[in-house]
Amino acid sequence: MKNFISAHDVKNIDSLVQAALAYKADPFKDKKLGADKRIGMLFLNPSMRTRLSTQIAAQNLGAEAIVFNVDKEGWALEFEEEAIMSGSKVEHVKDAAPIMGNYFDILCIRTFPGLKNKEEDYSELYINQFVKYSGIPVVSLESSTLHPLQSLTDIITISETLGFPRLEIKRRPKIVLTWAPHVKALPQAVANSFSQWINAWGQADFVITHPEDYELDEQFTKGATITHNQDEALKDADFVYVKNWSTFTDYGKIYCNDPEWMLTQEKLKATNNGKVMHCLPVRRNVELSDEILDSPSSIVTREASNRVWAAQAVLAELLKK
């Protein structure tokens, strides 16, 4: 693994899951692996769980994690090639990134889409420019289109809940990704990423359900069953992943905010004692009801806690190389 940007960077997802769960059982077993190593964490937009869990993961490995909030503490960066920098952008990434490559052993980047220009967002210019010019391994802490650490965490949590390595499971679990209402337009990154990773994992029957006009990019969803009937999708589901996303075709819009799409205990009755997941933060009683989040059906706290072990497994893999 040279970088960690998407599921395509991982040769064997189950091996990475196994490594993460081994760190959960013994967090400091490789505490010397990161000795004298520095992990740079650059944030172009806010973060809580991603930032804290990755810092803890680095410390568990004995590495120093240095956080820099580019959006608040640094110069405005230019990413376009051959740009005439006569505006508000002060420094070009091709000047900044090589310096980051000299300061750090691994560079972690968090960016966010503008949700105005689909071609620009889906080009992943920001993170790709750091990969191009830094000269060191780059880890995505979320990009315009994907959130790989979250998705690895989700598979870790599903595997753990099933009893990794799932030798006692006699059938493939059914996993449902369901759209949920929200008060504003959100990126497709988590939904894209979850779809990409579950399809790449290939060990579940995967269904995506959403209102009409909320189709995701087929490059991420190909292989999943897609339906506009949420009740039909939920039938016999073992895991239900709840997430809002804005429109992809007519980019970044909210067409439907139907509260009937919010998951409730009544809807959950159709599942196979389904466990409910969400990446957090969650808008209570908009995306998910209190009765779900505060019930034994919810595994969102375990899911968020597992972020540490996902990050630790990824950082360890890169440090070993």
N, C-alpha and C positions, 0 to 999 in steps of 0.2 A: 504494500500500500504506500504510494508516494504522497498522495493528498487524500483528504476526506471531504469530498464535495457532494457526492451522491452515492446511491447503492452500487453504481457501476465501479466504484473504487474498491469494493470489498469482494474478495474471491470467494469467501465462505462465511455467510452470515451466521450460521450456527456456531462456528468456531469463535466468532467475535462475541456472540451471546454467552457462550461457555466461559470465555475469558472474563466478561463482565460479572457474571454470577460468582466466579471464583474470587474476584476482588470484593464483592459484597460479603462473602464469607470470611475473607481475610484482607482487609483494606491495605495493610502496610507490608504485604509479603514482598513487594518490589520497591520498598522505600528508598533503595539506593540507585534504582534505575535512572532517576532524573537528577542525580547529584551533579552539581555544577552546570545544570541546564536551565535555560530561561524560556518560558512560554510567553510570547507576546499576545495580548488580547486587545484587539482594536474594535471599538464599537462606534458605528455610524448611526446607531439608533438605540433606544433604551433596552435594558434587559434586567431580569431578576434571576429566575431559576437557571437560565443558561450561563449567566456570568458566575453565579455563586457555585454551581455544581462543577463547572470546569476549573475554577480556582481550587476547590477542595480536591478534585481529582489530581491536579498537578501537585499539590502539596502532599497527597498520599504517596506519590511516586518520588518525592524528594526534590521536585523541581520548583523553581521560583516562577510564580505567575505575576506578570506585570500588566495592569489594566490601564488602557488609555482611551478616554472618551473623545474620539475625533470630532464628533458633532458639537461638543461643548468646550473642549480644551485645546483643540488643535487648529491648524490652518485649514481653510476650505480647500479640498483636493479637486484637481481636474483629472478626469479619466479618459477623455477623448484623445485619440492620437492626432498629432499635428494641429492641436488647438492653438488659436491665437489668444493668449491669456491676458486679455485687456479688460476682463470683467471682475467678478468678485472672487474667483478662484485664485488662490495665492501660490499653490505648489502642485506640481504634476506628480501623479503616482509613480511615473518612471524615475523620478528623483527620490521620492520618499520610500518606495518599496525596497530598493536595494539596501538602503540604510537599515530598515527593519530586518532585512536578511542578515546583516552583520551584527545587529544587536541581539537577535534571538535565534533559538534552535528550531522552534516551531512557531508559526504565526496563525492565530485564530482571528477570523473576521466575521463581524455581524453587519449585514446591510439590510435594506428594506426597500420594497418597490415603491415607485411614485404612484402607481395605479392610474396613470394618465396615458402612457405610451407603452403598449404591449410589446412592440418589437424591442424597445429599449430595455424594458424590464427583463424580458425573456432572453436577451443576449447575455445576461449575467456579466456585464462589462466590469463592474466593480471588482468582484471576487476574481474574475479571470485575469484582470490586470495585475492583481497582487500575485497570483500564481505565476504569471509571465515574468514579472520583474523582481520578485523577492529572492528567488534562488533557494528557498527552503520549503519544507512541507507546509501546506496551508490547510487549515481545518475550518469548515463552514460552521459558524455559530447561528446560522440562518442567513439565507440569501433572498433574492427577489422571488425565486420560484421554488426553493426547496429548504427543508429543515432536517438534515440527515441525522443529527444527534438526537432530535426528538423521535424520529422514526425508529432508529436503533433502540432507543429506550422503550418504545411501544412494543417492539418484538421481544425484547428482554422481558417485559412485564407479562405479555401473553404467554411466553414460554414458561416463565416462572409459575404463573397461575395454573397452567396445564400440568406442571410437574416435569420440568426439563430433565432428561431428553424425551419425555412424552412416550416412553415405551408402553405405558399402560393405556394409551389412547387408541381406541379401535376404529375411530373414524376421524376424518379431517375436520377441524373446527370450522365453524362458519363465522366469519368476521364481516361486520357491516359498518361501513362509513356512511353516516347520515348527516346531511346538511341541517343546520339549525338557524333560527332567526338571530338577528343582531341589530344593534342600533346604528351601525355604520358599516361602510364597505370595508371588508378585510381582504388581505392577499389570499392567493390560492396556495401559498407555499406549504403549509402543513398538510392540506388535503392532497396536493400533488405528491409530496414526499411520502406520506403514508401509503398512497396507492402504489407508488414506484417500489417501495420496500416490501410491501406485502406480496406484490406480484413477483418480485425478484426472489423472495423467500420461497414461494411456491409450495407452501405446506398448509394452505387453508382454502376453503371455498370463500371467495371474496365478492361481496356485493356492495355497490355504491348506490345510494338513493338520494335524490334531490328534486326540487321543483323543476319544471320545464325552464329552459334557458340558462340553467346553471351547470351545463356540461363543462368538465375540465379538459385540459389538453390531452388528446388521445395518447401522446407519447408516454404519459404517466399511467393512464387508466387501462390501456390495452391488456386484455386478459381477465378483467373484472366483468361481472354481470352488472348492468346499469338499469335502474328502474326509477320511475317517478312515483311509484306506489310505496310509501314508507311502511305501511302495515304489512304488505306482502314481503318486503325486504326483511323486516324484523322477525318473521316467523322462524322459530328454531335457532335463532342466532345465539352463539356462545359469547361473543364480544360485540359491543356496540360502541363505535368511536364517534363521538359527537363533535362537529366542527362547522363553523360558518365559513363561507367564502363568497367573494363577489363574482360577478359574471366574467367569463373568459372571452367569449366571442365578441360581444359588445363590451369592451374591456372596463373592468372596475366599477360596475354599476350594481345597484340594488333594485331588482324588479319586484321581488316578492319578499314580504316580511311576515308571512302568515304565522301567527302564534300556534297554529295547529301542528306545526312541524317541531315544536318543543317536545322533547322526550319526557314522558311521565311514567309513573308506576303502572298505570292502566295499560299503556302501550307495551311496557316491558313484559307483561304477562304472556305475550305471544312468543317470547324468546325461550331458549333452553336455559332458564335461570341465568340469563345473560349478564355479564359483567360490563359496566359502563366506564368508558375512558374519555378523557379530555386533556388537551395539552396544557391548559391553564395559561393565563387567567380566564375565568369563566364569568359571564354575566348571569348571576342567579335569577331564576324565574323569567329569563328571556331565552337563553340557550338551553339551560337545564334547570329543572325544578328543584327546589329545596328537598322535596321528598326523595328524589333520586340521589342527589349529592350527599345527603346525610344518611343514606341507607347502606346496608351491607352490599348492595349491588354495585356501589361505586368503588372503583380501585384507583381513583385519580391521585390520591395521596401517595400510594405505593408507586404509581407511575412516575410522579414528579420526583420522588425520592431516588428512584432508579436512574435519574439523570446523571448522578455522580459516577455510577459504575459504567454507564455507556461512555462517558467522556474519558474515564480512566482507561478503559480497554483500548480506545482509539489512540490516546496519547502514548500509552505503553507500546502499542504496535509501531507507531512512528518513531519513538525513541529507540526501540530495538534495532531499527533499520539504520 
